Amino acid sequence: MDPVTSIRPLLAVAVAGLAALAILLLNNREKLRDVVSPLAAIAMFAIVVSMAPTVLAGGTVDLRLFEILPGIDFAFRVDALGMVFATVSSLLWIVAAIYSIGYMRHLNEHAQTRFFACFATSLAAAVGGAFSANLFTLVIFYEVLSLVTYPLVYHHEDEEGWAGSRKYLVYLMGASKSVLLAALALTYHIAGSLDFVAGGLLAGVDASPALLTVVYFCYLFGFAKAAVMPMHAWLPAAMVAPTPVSALLHAVAVVKMGVFCVLRVVFHIFGTGLVDGLGLGIATAYLVSFTILMASIYALTRDDLKARLAYSTVSQLSYIVLGAVLLSPVAMVGGILHIAAHAFSKITLFFCAGSIYCASGKRNISDMAGIGRRLPWTMGAFFVGSLSMIGVPPTAGFVSKWYLALGSVEAGDIAFLIVILVSSVLNAAYFLPVSYVAFFGTSSQESPATVREIPMMTVPLVATAILSVLMGVFPDYFLALAQGVVR
């Protein structure tokens, strides 16, 4: 199918960018300002899904804006992998925008205009990255995302906030300004281009295996948002941000941008054939398996709910990379599906953590005994999100983990099947006690009657819990896109 030339990829990015500008201009008109984000999110989602029929039919939607250097354009291309990321990001922005309004109003947070403007710009960067036609365009949006989320991390402007935001920026910008920049320069030197190519841009190039291996690992660690150990420490540190930002960082835009970039490198810069030929797939699989298990063990030791969710995210992201580098078509489908499954489930869990904090002021799991009786909708949604992260049917997490498990068998790597099974047990060990304590725990200090659901926060978190189940029951859309990537 011939590529379709359209301005829609640019419009999807521009909607969020213009929303950020409108938010800044409406600084003194709070009610009108707060309406901008949900409306822009709906518009962005409509533009994104309008391109889905073309992509599902095996085509692409292209838009070339201008040339930077010979072989390097600033350009967009909407393909199956980009559509997975963009659909998830634009859809979840709708519920996140509504949730954020409830959260910020309930706590009477300061600098709300800055918050909503940066939030909108981060979604523009995420969708721009999803629709990038080459590494140059992708890295531009990757860097914009790092910079624009920095004010969100230091939002509280206290000592803890500044410390967490410094670590956030040092890890992300430090990695991109060193090893990632080196990888880009070497790729351009070797191939004369930075375009994403089916089968791999570097497949068949005249370059030494040692050099290609160095370039590969520069990408793997340079895209630090993927949080592969040891480039993970920024992620728990960023938990100082308001909960809607944590949801953005850990479920939608930031971490998904990281693993999305890694998948682009595996599929469209190196290609699965070259990754296999250099032995990079098995090496990466062992590395991310270590991350999966160690991050799960770290999560078990955390009493702070957001910290436990943060280390869970470190672990879950590596499922996505594992699926890609197992190089089995079924495993690759499972890794891509986990982008959406993790997003729907983890944003639910973070929304619930924020709802608990706003309603009761509690952060630690040990303090939440019996809170489920006061916040039944919130803790019910948390239980659903937990089941999905564990991989229990009929949730989204079951579908992605099922494909990952089958793919590890198909690849003949039973060790990685064991990693998936053991990590799922660990998931249950650190998620289920939260629900048990909330519903069945007893405390000498019963939750006061003033602890109750906050509707503007409860509705979005219930909606995302429902999405986690709906994707498990009706995975066809994301499954078709994932299969389109590996064909």
For each residue, the residues with C-beta under 8 A, 3 or more apart:
1: 54 57 58 59
2: 59
3: 59 60 61 62 77
4: 54 59 60 61 62
5: 61 62 63
6: 9 51 61 62 63
7: 10 11 63
8: 11 12 47 50 51 61 63 78
9: 6 12 13 51 61 63 76 77 78 131
10: 7 13 14 63 65 76
11: 7 8 14 15 47
12: 8 9 15 16 44 47 48 86 90 127 131
13: 9 10 16 17 124 127 128 131
14: 10 11 17 18 124
15: 11 12 18 19 40 43 44 47 124
16: 12 13 19 20 40 44 93 120 121 123 124 127
17: 13 14 20 21 120 121 124
18: 14 15 21 22 40
19: 15 16 22 23 36 37 39 40 120
20: 16 17 23 24 116 117 118 120 121 124
21: 17 18 24 25 117
22: 18 19 25 26 33 36 40
23: 19 20 26 27 33 36 37 113 116 117 120
24: 20 21 27 113 117
25: 21 22
26: 22 23 29 32 33 36 113
27: 23 24 33 113
28:
29: 26 32 33
30: 33 34 112
31: 34 35
32: 26 29 35 36
33: 22 23 26 27 29 30 36 112 113 116
34: 30 31 37 101 116
35: 31 32 38 39
36: 19 22 23 26 32 33 39 40 116 120
37: 19 23 34 40 41 93 97 100 101 116 119 120
38: 35 41 42 94 97 98 101
39: 19 35 36 42 43
40: 15 16 18 19 22 36 37 43 44 97 120
41: 37 38 44 45 90 93 94 96 97 123
42: 38 39 45 46 94
43: 15 39 40 46 47
44: 12 15 16 40 41 47 48 90 93 123 127
45: 41 42 48 49 87 90 91 93 94
46: 42 43 49 50
47: 8 11 12 15 43 44 50 51 90
48: 12 44 45 51 52 83 86 87 90 127
49: 45 46 52 87 90
50: 8 46 47 53
51: 6 8 9 47 48 54 55 61 78 83
52: 48 49 55 56 83 87 477
53: 50 56 57
54: 1 4 51 57 59 60 61 78
55: 51 52 58 59 60 61 78 79 80 83 481 484
56: 52 53 80 480 481 484
57: 1 53 54
58: 1 55 484
59: 1 2 3 4 54 55
60: 3 4 54 55 77 78 79
61: 3 4 5 6 8 9 51 54 55 76 77 78
62: 3 4 5 6 75 76 77 78 133
63: 5 6 7 8 9 10 75 76 77
64: 73 74 75 76 133
65: 10 73 74 75 76
66: 73 74
67: 70 72 73 74
68: 72 73 74 136
69: 72
70: 67 192
71: 188 192 193 194 195
72: 67 68 69 134 136 188 193 194
73: 64 65 66 67 68 133 134 136 137 195
74: 64 65 66 67 68 136 137 140
75: 62 63 64 65 132 133 134 137
76: 9 10 61 62 63 64 65 128 131 132 133 137
77: 3 9 60 61 62 63 82 131 132 133 196
78: 8 9 51 54 55 60 61 62 82 83 86 131
79: 55 60 82 83 196 484 485
80: 55 56 83 84 481 482 484 485
81: 84 85 260 263 264 267 336 481 485
82: 77 78 79 85 86 130 131 132
83: 48 51 52 55 78 79 80 86 87 130 481
84: 80 81 87 88 336 339 340 478 481 482 485
85: 81 82 88 89 126 129 130 256 257 260 339
86: 12 48 78 82 83 89 90 126 127 130 131
87: 45 48 49 52 83 84 90 91 340 477 478 481
88: 84 85 91 92 252 256 339 340 343 344
89: 85 86 92 93 123 126 127 130 252 253 256
90: 12 41 44 45 47 48 49 86 87 93 94 123 127
91: 45 87 88 94 95 467
92: 88 89 95 96 251 252 343 344 347 464
93: 16 37 41 44 45 89 90 96 97 123 252
94: 38 41 42 45 90 91 97 98
95: 91 92 98 99 347 460 463 464
96: 41 92 93 99 100 119 244 247 248 252 347 460
97: 37 38 40 41 93 94 100 101 119
98: 38 94 95 101 102 456 459 460
99: 95 96 102 103 244 247 351 354 456 457 460 461
100: 37 96 97 103 104 115 116 119 244
101: 34 37 38 97 98 104 105 456
102: 98 99 105 106 454 455 456 457 460
103: 99 100 106 107 109 242 243 244 354 358 457
104: 100 101 107 108 109 112 115 116 242 244
105: 101 102 108 456
106: 102 103 358 454 456 457
107: 103 104 242 358
108: 104 105
109: 103 104 112 115 155 242
110:
111: 114 115 155 157
112: 30 33 104 109 115 116
113: 23 24 26 27 33 116 117
114: 111 117 118 151 155
115: 100 104 109 111 112 118 119 152 155 242 245
116: 20 23 33 34 36 37 100 104 112 113 119 120
117: 20 21 23 24 113 114 120 121
118: 20 114 115 121 122 148 149 151 152
119: 37 96 97 100 115 116 122 123 152 244 245 248
120: 16 17 19 20 23 36 37 40 116 117 123 124
121: 16 17 20 117 118 124 125 144 148
122: 118 119 125 126 145 148 149 152 248 253 254
123: 16 41 44 89 90 93 119 120 126 127 252 253
124: 13 14 15 16 17 20 120 121 127 128 144
125: 121 122 128 129 141 142 144 145 148 253 257
126: 85 86 89 122 123 129 130 141 145 252 253 254 256 257
127: 12 13 16 44 48 86 89 90 123 124 130 131
128: 13 76 124 125 131 132 137 140 141 144
129: 85 125 126 132 138 141 142 145 257 260 261
130: 82 83 85 86 89 126 127 260
131: 9 12 13 76 77 78 82 86 127 128
132: 75 76 77 82 128 129 135 137 138 140 141 196
133: 62 64 73 75 76 77 137 195 196
134: 72 73 75 137 138 193 194 195 196
135: 132 138 139 184 187 194 195 196 264 269
136: 68 72 73 74 139 140 184 194
137: 73 74 75 76 128 132 133 134 140 141
138: 129 132 134 135 141 142 261 264
139: 135 136 142 143 176 180 184
140: 74 128 132 136 137 143 144
141: 125 126 128 129 132 137 138 144 145 257
142: 125 129 138 139 145 146 176 223 225 257 261
143: 139 140 146 147 173 176
144: 121 124 125 128 140 141 147 148
145: 122 125 126 129 141 142 148 149 225 253 254 257
146: 142 143 149 150 169 172 173 176 225
147: 143 144 150
148: 118 121 122 125 144 145 151 152
149: 118 122 145 146 152 153 168 245 248 249 253 254
150: 146 147 153 154 165 168 169
151: 114 118 148 154 155
152: 115 118 119 122 148 149 155 241 242 245 248 249
153: 149 150 161 164 165 168 238 240 241 245 249
154: 150 151 157 161 162 164 165 240 241
155: 109 111 114 115 151 152 161 241 242 245
156: 160 161 240 241 242
157: 111 154 161 162
158: 161 162
159: 162 163
160: 156 163 164 240
161: 153 154 155 156 157 158 164 165 240 241
162: 154 157 158 159 165 166
163: 159 160 166 167 237 240
164: 153 154 160 161 167 168 237 238 239 240 241
165: 150 153 154 161 162 168 169 238 240
166: 162 163 169 170
167: 163 164 170 171 233 234 237 238
168: 149 150 153 164 165 171 172 234 237 238
169: 146 150 165 166 172 173
170: 166 167 173 174 234
171: 167 168 174 175 224 231 233 234
172: 146 168 169 175 176 224 225 234
173: 143 146 169 170 176 177
174: 170 171 177 178 224
175: 171 172 178 179 180 221 222 223 224 231
176: 139 142 143 146 172 173 180 181 222 223 224
177: 173 174 180 181
178: 174 175 181 182 222
179: 175 182 183 217 218 221 222
180: 139 175 176 177 183 184 218 219 222 223
181: 176 177 178 184 185 222
182: 178 179 185 186 218 222
183: 179 180 186 187 215 218 219 222
184: 135 136 139 180 181 187 188 194
185: 181 182 188 189
186: 182 183 189 190 211 214 215 218
187: 135 183 184 190 191 194 201 202 215 269
188: 71 72 184 185 191 192 193 194
189: 185 186
190: 186 187 202 205 207 211 212 215
191: 187 188 194 201 202 205
192: 70 71 188
193: 71 72 134 188 201
194: 71 72 134 135 136 184 187 188 191 201
195: 71 73 133 134 135 201
196: 77 79 132 133 134 135 201 264 268 269
197: 200 201 203 268 269 271
198: 268
199: 203 271 273
200: 197 203 267 268 269 270 271 272 273 274
201: 187 191 193 194 195 196 197 268 269 270 271
202: 187 190 191 205 207 212 215 269 270 271 274
203: 197 199 200 270 271 273 274
204:
205: 190 191 202 212
206:
207: 190 202 211 212
208: 211 212
209: 212 213 278
210: 213 214
211: 186 190 207 208 214 215
212: 190 202 205 207 208 209 215 216 270 274 278
213: 209 210 216 217 278 280
214: 186 210 211 217 218
215: 183 186 187 190 202 211 212 218 219
216: 212 213 219 220 265 270 275 278 280
217: 179 213 214 220 221
218: 179 180 182 183 186 214 215 221 222
219: 180 183 215 216 222 223 261 262 265 269
220: 216 217 223 226 228 262 265 284
221: 175 179 217 218 224 228 231
222: 175 176 178 179 180 181 182 183 218 219
223: 142 175 176 180 219 220 226 258 261 262 265
224: 171 172 174 175 176 221 227 231 234 258
225: 142 145 146 172 254 255 257 258 259 261
226: 220 223 231 255 258 259 261 262 317 321
227: 224 231 232 234 235 255 258 291 313 314 317 318
228: 220 221 231 232 262 287 288 291 317 318 321
229: 232 287 290 291 294 295 314
230: 233
231: 171 175 221 224 226 227 228 234
232: 227 228 229 235 236 291 295 314
233: 167 171 230 236 237
234: 167 168 170 171 172 224 227 231 237 238
235: 227 232 238 249 250 255 310 313 314
236: 232 233 239 307 310 311 314
237: 163 164 167 168 233 234 240
238: 153 164 165 167 168 234 235 241 245 246 249 310
239: 164 236 246 304 306 307 310
240: 153 154 156 160 161 163 164 165 237
241: 152 153 154 155 156 161 164 238 245 246 249
242: 103 104 107 109 115 152 155 156 245 246 354
243: 103 246 247 306 350 351 353 354 357
244: 96 99 100 103 104 119 247 248 354
245: 115 119 149 152 153 155 238 241 242 248 249
246: 238 239 241 242 243 249 250 306 309 310 350 353 354
247: 96 99 243 244 250 251 252 346 347 350 351 354
248: 96 119 122 149 152 244 245 251 252 253 254
249: 149 152 153 235 238 241 245 246 253 254 255
250: 235 246 247 254 255 309 310 313 346 350
251: 92 247 248 255 256 313 342 343 346 347 350
252: 88 89 92 93 96 123 126 247 248 256 343 347
253: 89 122 123 125 126 145 149 248 249 256 257
254: 122 126 145 149 225 248 249 250 257 258
255: 225 226 227 235 249 250 251 258 259 313 317
256: 85 88 89 126 251 252 253 259 260 339 343
257: 85 125 126 129 141 142 145 225 253 254 260 261
258: 223 224 225 226 227 254 255 261 262 317
259: 225 226 255 256 262 263 317 320 321 339
260: 81 85 129 130 256 257 263 264 339
261: 129 138 142 219 223 225 226 257 258 264 265
262: 219 220 223 226 228 258 259 265 266 320 321 324
263: 81 259 260 266 267 320 321 324 335 336
264: 81 135 138 196 260 261 267 268 269
265: 216 219 220 223 261 262 268 269 270
266: 262 263 269 270 272 275 324 325
267: 81 200 263 264 271 272 324 332 485
268: 196 197 198 200 201 264 265 271
269: 135 187 196 197 200 201 202 219 264 265 266
270: 200 201 202 203 212 216 265 266 274 275 278 280
271: 197 199 200 201 202 203 267 268 274 275
272: 200 266 267 275 276 281 327 332
273: 199 200 203 276 277
274: 200 202 203 212 270 271 277 278
275: 216 266 270 271 272 278 280 281 325 327
276: 272 273 279 280 281 327
277: 273 274
278: 209 212 213 216 270 274 275
279: 276 282 283
280: 213 216 270 275 276 283 284 325
281: 272 275 276 284 285 325 326 327
282: 279 285 286 325 413
283: 279 280 286 287
284: 220 280 281 287 288 321 325
285: 281 282 288 289 322 325 326 413 416
286: 282 283 289 290
287: 228 229 283 284 290 291
288: 228 284 285 291 292 318 321 322 325
289: 285 286 292 293 318 322 415 416 419
290: 229 286 287 293 294
291: 227 228 229 232 287 288 294 295 314 315 318
292: 288 289 295 296 315 318 319 322 419 423
293: 289 290 296 297 315 419 422 423 426
294: 229 290 291 297 298
295: 229 232 291 292 298 299 311 312 314 315 318
296: 292 293 299 300 311 312 315 423 426 427 430
297: 293 294 300 301 426
298: 294 295 301 302 311 314
299: 295 296 302 308 309 311 312 315 426 430
300: 296 297 426 429 430
301: 297 298
302: 298 299 307 308 311
303: 307 308 364 365 366
304: 239 307 308 363 364 365
305: 308 309 353 356 363 364 365 368 434
306: 239 243 246 309 310 350 353 363
307: 236 239 302 303 304 310 311
308: 299 302 303 304 305 311 312 365 430 434
309: 246 250 299 305 306 312 313 346 349 350 353
310: 235 236 238 239 246 250 306 307 313 314
311: 236 295 296 298 299 302 307 308 314 315
312: 295 296 299 308 309 315 316 346 349 389 427 430 431
313: 227 235 250 251 255 309 310 316 317 342 346
314: 227 229 232 235 236 291 295 298 310 311 317 318
315: 291 292 293 295 296 299 311 312 318 319 423 426 427
316: 312 313 319 320 338 342 346 389
317: 226 227 228 255 258 259 313 314 320 321 342
318: 227 228 288 289 291 292 295 314 315 321 322
319: 292 315 316 322 323 335 338 342 400 401 404 420 423
320: 259 262 263 316 317 323 324 335 336 338 339 342
321: 226 228 259 262 263 284 288 317 318 324 325 335
322: 285 288 289 292 318 319 325 326 331 335 404 416 419 420
323: 319 320 326 331 332 333 334 335 336 338 403 404 407
324: 262 263 266 267 320 321 327 331 332 335 336
325: 266 275 280 281 282 284 285 288 321 322
326: 281 285 322 323 331 332 335 407 408 411 413 416
327: 272 275 276 281 324 331 332 411
328: 331 332 407 408 410 411
329: 332 333 407 410 486
330: 333 334 403 406 407 410
331: 322 323 324 326 327 328 334 335 403 404 406 407 408 410 411
332: 267 272 323 324 326 327 328 329 335 336 407 482 485 486
333: 323 329 330 336 337 403 407 479 482 483 485 486
334: 323 330 331 337 338 400 401 402 403 404 405 406 407
335: 263 319 320 321 322 323 324 326 331 332 338 339 400 404
336: 81 84 263 320 323 324 332 333 339 478 481 482 485 486
337: 333 334 340 341 396 399 400 403 475 478 479 482
338: 316 319 320 323 334 335 341 342 397 400 401 404
339: 84 85 88 256 259 260 320 335 336 342 343
340: 84 87 88 337 343 344 396 400 471 478
341: 337 338 344 345 388 395 396 397 399 400 468 471 472
342: 251 313 316 317 319 320 338 339 345 346 389 397 400
343: 88 92 251 252 256 339 340 346 347
344: 88 92 340 341 347 348 388 396 464 467 468 471
345: 341 342 348 349 385 388 389 395 396 397 468
346: 247 250 251 309 312 313 316 342 343 349 350 385 389
347: 92 95 96 247 251 252 343 344 350 351 464
348: 344 345 351 352 381 382 384 385 388 461 464 465 468
349: 309 312 345 346 352 353 382 385 386 389
350: 243 246 247 250 251 306 309 346 347 353 354
351: 99 243 247 347 348 354 355 381 457 460 461 464
352: 348 349 355 356 378 379 381 382 385 461
353: 243 246 305 306 309 349 350 356 357
354: 99 103 242 243 244 246 247 350 351 357 358 457
355: 351 352 358 359 375 378 453 454 457 458 461
356: 305 352 353 359 360 362 368 371 375 378
357: 243 353 354 360 361 362 363
358: 103 106 107 354 355 454 457
359: 355 356 374 375 378 451 452 453 454
360: 356 357 368 371 374 375 447 451
361: 357
362: 356 357 367 368 371
363: 304 305 306 357 367
364: 303 304 305 367 368
365: 303 304 305 308 368 433 434 437
366: 303 369 437
367: 362 363 364 443
368: 305 356 360 362 364 365 371 434 437 438 441
369: 366 437 438 441 442 443
370: 373 374 438 439 441 442 443 446 447
371: 356 360 362 368 374 375 379 438 447 451
372: 375 376 379 380 435 438 439
373: 370 376 439 447
374: 359 360 370 371 447 451 452
375: 355 356 359 360 371 372 378 379 438 451 452 453
376: 372 373 379 380 453
377: 380 381 453 458 461 462
378: 352 355 356 359 375 381 382 453 458 461
379: 352 371 372 375 376 382 383 435 438 439
380: 372 376 377 383 384 465
381: 348 351 352 377 378 384 385 461 462 464 465
382: 348 349 352 378 379 385 386 434 435 438
383: 379 380 386 387 435
384: 348 380 381 387 388 395 465 468 469
385: 345 346 348 349 352 381 382 388 389 464 465 468
386: 349 382 383 389 390 427 431 432 434 435
387: 383 384 390 392 395 397
388: 341 344 345 348 384 385 391 392 395 396 397 398 468 469 472
389: 312 316 342 345 346 349 385 386 397 427 431
390: 386 387 397 424 427 428 431 432
391: 388 395 397 398 400 401 402 424 427
392: 387 388 395 397 398
393: 398 472
394: 398 469 472 473
395: 341 345 384 387 388 391 392 398 399 468 469 471 472
396: 337 340 341 344 345 388 399 400 467 468 469 471 472 475
397: 338 341 342 345 387 388 389 390 391 392 400 401 468 472
398: 388 391 392 393 394 395 401 402 472
399: 337 341 395 396 402 403 471 472 475 479
400: 319 334 335 337 338 340 341 342 391 396 397 403 404
401: 319 334 338 391 397 398 404 405 420 424
402: 334 391 398 399 405 406
403: 323 330 331 333 334 337 399 400 406 407
404: 319 322 323 331 334 335 338 400 401 407 408 420
405: 334 401 402 408 409 417 420 421
406: 330 331 334 402 403 409 410
407: 323 326 328 329 330 331 332 333 334 403 404 410 411
408: 326 328 331 404 405 411 413 414 416 417 420
409: 405 406 412 414 417
410: 328 329 330 331 406 407
411: 326 327 328 331 407 408 416
412: 409
413: 282 285 326 408 416 417
414: 408 409 417 418
415: 289 418 419
416: 285 289 322 326 408 411 413 419 420
417: 405 408 409 413 414 420 421
418: 414 415 421 422
419: 289 292 293 322 415 416 422 423
420: 319 322 401 404 405 408 416 417 423 424
421: 405 417 418 424 425
422: 293 418 419 425 426
423: 292 293 296 315 319 419 420 426 427
424: 390 391 401 420 421 427 428
425: 421 422 428 429
426: 293 296 297 299 300 315 422 423 429 430
427: 296 312 315 386 389 390 391 423 424 430 431
428: 390 424 425 431 432
429: 300 425 426 432 433
430: 296 299 300 308 312 426 427 433 434
431: 312 386 389 390 427 428 434 435
432: 386 390 428 429 435 436
433: 365 429 430 436 437
434: 305 308 365 368 382 386 430 431 437 438
435: 372 379 382 383 386 431 432 438 439
436: 432 433 439 440 441
437: 365 366 368 369 433 434 440 441
438: 368 369 370 371 372 375 379 382 434 435 441
439: 370 372 373 379 435 436
440: 436 437
441: 368 369 370 436 437 438
442: 369 370
443: 367 369 370 446 447
444:
445:
446: 370 443
447: 360 370 371 373 374 443 451
448: 451
449: 452
450:
451: 359 360 371 374 375 447 448
452: 359 374 375 449
453: 355 359 375 376 377 378 457 458
454: 102 106 355 358 359 457 458
455: 102 458 459
456: 98 99 101 102 105 106 459 460
457: 99 102 103 106 351 354 355 358 453 454 460 461
458: 355 377 378 453 454 455 461 462
459: 98 455 456 462 463
460: 95 96 98 99 102 351 456 457 463 464
461: 99 348 351 352 355 377 378 381 457 458 464 465
462: 377 381 458 459 465 466
463: 95 459 460 466 467
464: 92 95 344 347 348 351 381 385 460 461 467 468
465: 348 380 381 384 385 461 462 468 469
466: 462 463 469 470
467: 91 344 396 463 464 470 471
468: 341 344 345 348 384 385 388 395 396 397 464 465 471 472
469: 384 388 394 395 396 465 466 472 473
470: 466 467 473 474
471: 340 341 344 395 396 399 467 468 474 475 478
472: 341 388 393 394 395 396 397 398 399 468 469 475
473: 394 469 470
474: 470 471 477
475: 337 396 399 471 472 478 479
476: 479 480
477: 52 87 474 480 481
478: 84 87 336 337 340 471 475 481 482
479: 333 337 399 475 476 482 483
480: 56 476 477 483 484
481: 55 56 80 81 83 84 87 336 477 478 484 485
482: 80 84 332 333 336 337 478 479 485 486
483: 333 479 480 486 487
484: 55 56 58 79 80 480 481 487
485: 79 80 81 84 267 332 333 336 481 482
486: 329 332 333 336 482 483
487: 483 484
